[in-house]
Amino acid sequence: MDVRNFKFWDNQRGAIGNLVVIFIAVWLLSLIPIIDRFLHVYFAFHPLPHGIVKPWGFVTYMFVHQGFFHMLSNALWLYFIGIILQDLVGDKLLLKLFFWGGFFGSIFFQLFYTFWLGPESRLAFGGLVGASGGVSAVVIGTAIFSPFYRVFLFGIFEVELRWIAIAKVVLDIAGRRYRDWE
């Protein structure tokens, strides 16, 4: 690939490839400490009432991640499962599902933040980041669209997509319990 001809959004890569490129580009920018702070302050989702001055956070939080492994796990889930849905339904529907999933992820977090977290937890909260809502929507959407589609995990185990989607939901719920909110 010739670097001089690199396009940030390239239709030949497809929606999945372009989203992964954006994840990586934003993560690379976040390696610079002042930019990382800027991204977390201005592009993370901040629940109401603080988020009223940054309404774009409903969308931009999906591209800011809390470190390399957070970005890598979202990119891998999106790439390996999302590519199946992209082949089945196309780029436009996949992008709609990703963004709606991320949007509803922030709405659900707003409800959780409002009704579940105590005042001391709210003060310590630094903002929601990561594409997990959108990625989970793509994984679940792929499993709903084609539940009996079989994939080979690690080239060895044959598993239907419905079981992978259930595992993703369980991992998301279990992972939230042990994550630090800052």
C-alpha positions as CSV (number, residue, x, y, z in Angstrom):
1,M,0.0,0.0,0.0
2,D,1.3,3.4,-1.0
3,V,1.0,5.8,2.0
4,R,0.7,8.8,-0.3
5,N,-2.6,7.4,-1.6
6,F,-4.1,6.5,1.8
7,K,-7.7,7.7,2.3
8,F,-9.1,8.0,5.7
9,W,-12.5,6.6,4.5
10,D,-12.1,4.1,1.7
11,N,-15.2,2.4,0.3
12,Q,-13.0,-0.6,-0.7
13,R,-12.3,-1.3,2.9
14,G,-16.0,-1.4,3.7
15,A,-17.7,0.0,6.8
16,I,-16.0,-2.5,9.2
17,G,-12.5,-1.7,7.9
18,N,-13.2,2.0,8.1
19,L,-14.5,1.8,11.7
20,V,-11.4,-0.2,12.7
21,V,-9.1,2.4,11.1
22,I,-10.9,5.1,13.0
23,F,-10.5,3.2,16.3
24,I,-6.8,2.7,15.7
25,A,-6.3,6.4,14.6
26,V,-8.0,7.8,17.6
27,W,-6.1,5.4,19.9
28,L,-2.8,6.4,18.3
29,L,-3.7,10.1,19.0
30,S,-4.5,9.2,22.6
31,L,-0.9,8.1,23.1
32,I,-0.1,11.8,23.4
33,P,-1.1,12.6,27.0
34,I,-2.6,16.1,26.3
35,I,-4.6,14.8,23.4
36,D,-5.8,11.8,25.5
37,R,-7.0,14.2,28.2
38,F,-8.7,16.3,25.5
39,L,-10.4,13.3,24.0
40,H,-11.7,12.1,27.4
41,V,-12.9,15.5,28.4
42,Y,-14.6,16.6,25.1
43,F,-15.4,13.4,23.3
44,A,-16.4,11.0,26.0
45,F,-20.1,10.7,26.9
46,H,-20.9,12.6,30.0
47,P,-24.3,11.9,31.4
48,L,-26.8,14.7,32.1
49,P,-26.6,17.3,33.6
50,H,-22.9,17.6,32.7
51,G,-23.3,16.3,29.2
52,I,-25.8,19.0,28.2
53,V,-22.9,21.2,27.0
54,K,-21.4,18.3,25.0
55,P,-24.3,16.7,23.2
56,W,-22.0,15.2,20.5
57,G,-20.8,12.8,23.2
58,F,-23.7,10.4,22.3
59,V,-21.7,9.6,19.1
60,T,-18.1,10.5,19.7
61,Y,-17.6,8.4,22.8
62,M,-17.7,5.2,20.6
63,F,-14.3,6.1,19.1
64,V,-12.4,6.9,22.3
65,H,-11.1,3.9,24.2
66,Q,-9.6,3.4,27.6
67,G,-6.3,1.9,26.4
68,F,-5.0,-0.5,23.9
69,F,-6.7,-3.7,24.9
70,H,-10.1,-2.0,25.2
71,M,-9.7,-0.7,21.6
72,L,-8.3,-4.1,20.4
73,S,-11.1,-6.1,21.9
74,N,-13.8,-3.9,20.3
75,A,-11.9,-3.9,16.9
76,L,-11.6,-7.7,16.9
77,W,-15.2,-8.3,17.8
78,L,-16.3,-5.8,15.2
79,Y,-14.0,-7.2,12.5
80,F,-14.6,-10.9,12.9
81,I,-18.3,-10.9,13.6
82,G,-19.3,-7.6,11.8
83,I,-17.7,-8.7,8.5
84,I,-20.3,-11.5,8.4
85,L,-23.1,-9.0,8.7
86,Q,-21.5,-6.6,6.3
87,D,-21.4,-9.4,3.7
88,L,-25.1,-10.3,4.4
89,V,-26.7,-6.9,4.5
90,G,-24.2,-4.3,3.3
91,D,-22.4,-1.3,4.7
92,K,-25.4,1.1,5.2
93,L,-27.4,-1.2,7.4
94,L,-24.4,-2.2,9.4
95,L,-23.4,1.4,10.0
96,K,-27.0,2.2,11.1
97,L,-26.9,-0.8,13.5
98,F,-23.5,0.2,14.9
99,F,-24.5,3.8,15.5
100,W,-28.0,3.1,16.9
101,G,-26.4,0.5,19.2
102,G,-23.9,3.0,20.5
103,F,-26.6,5.6,20.9
104,F,-28.9,3.3,22.9
105,G,-25.8,2.2,24.9
106,S,-25.3,5.8,26.0
107,I,-29.1,6.1,26.8
108,F,-29.0,2.9,28.9
109,F,-25.9,4.2,30.6
110,Q,-27.6,7.5,31.3
111,L,-30.4,5.6,33.0
112,F,-27.9,3.5,35.0
113,Y,-26.0,6.6,36.0
114,T,-29.2,8.4,37.1
115,F,-31.0,5.6,38.9
116,W,-28.3,3.2,40.1
117,L,-25.0,5.0,40.9
118,G,-24.7,6.7,44.2
119,P,-23.6,10.3,44.5
120,E,-20.0,9.4,45.5
121,S,-19.7,7.2,42.3
122,R,-21.1,10.0,40.2
123,L,-18.4,12.4,41.4
124,A,-15.7,9.9,40.5
125,F,-17.0,9.2,37.1
126,G,-14.8,10.6,34.2
127,G,-17.0,9.8,31.2
128,L,-18.1,6.8,29.2
129,V,-15.8,5.7,26.4
130,G,-15.6,2.7,24.0
131,A,-17.6,1.2,21.2
132,S,-19.0,-1.7,23.2
133,G,-22.6,-0.6,22.7
134,G,-22.3,-0.5,18.9
135,V,-20.1,-3.6,18.7
136,S,-22.6,-5.6,20.9
137,A,-25.4,-4.4,18.6
138,V,-23.6,-5.6,15.6
139,V,-22.8,-9.0,17.2
140,I,-26.4,-9.5,18.4
141,G,-27.7,-8.2,15.1
142,T,-25.6,-10.7,13.2
143,A,-26.8,-13.6,15.4
144,I,-30.4,-12.5,15.0
145,F,-30.1,-12.2,11.2
146,S,-28.3,-15.6,10.9
147,P,-28.4,-17.5,14.2
148,F,-27.3,-20.8,12.7
149,Y,-24.4,-19.4,10.8
150,R,-21.3,-21.4,11.8
151,V,-17.9,-20.1,12.4
152,F,-14.7,-21.8,13.5
153,L,-13.2,-20.3,16.6
154,F,-9.4,-20.4,16.4
155,G,-9.8,-22.6,13.3
156,I,-10.8,-25.5,15.6
157,F,-14.2,-25.2,17.3
158,E,-17.3,-24.9,15.1
159,V,-19.8,-22.6,16.9
160,E,-23.1,-21.1,15.8
161,L,-23.4,-17.3,16.0
162,R,-26.2,-17.4,18.5
163,W,-23.9,-18.9,21.1
164,I,-21.2,-16.3,20.3
165,A,-23.7,-13.5,20.8
166,I,-24.8,-15.0,24.1
167,A,-21.2,-15.3,25.2
168,K,-20.6,-11.6,24.2
169,V,-23.6,-10.4,26.3
170,V,-22.4,-12.5,29.3
171,L,-18.9,-11.1,28.9
172,D,-20.2,-7.6,28.7
173,I,-22.3,-7.9,31.8
174,A,-19.6,-9.7,33.8
175,G,-16.9,-7.3,32.6
176,R,-18.9,-4.2,33.8
177,R,-18.9,-5.5,37.3
178,Y,-15.2,-5.4,37.7
179,R,-14.2,-2.4,35.6
180,D,-13.1,0.9,37.2
181,W,-15.3,3.7,36.1
182,E,-12.5,6.3,35.8
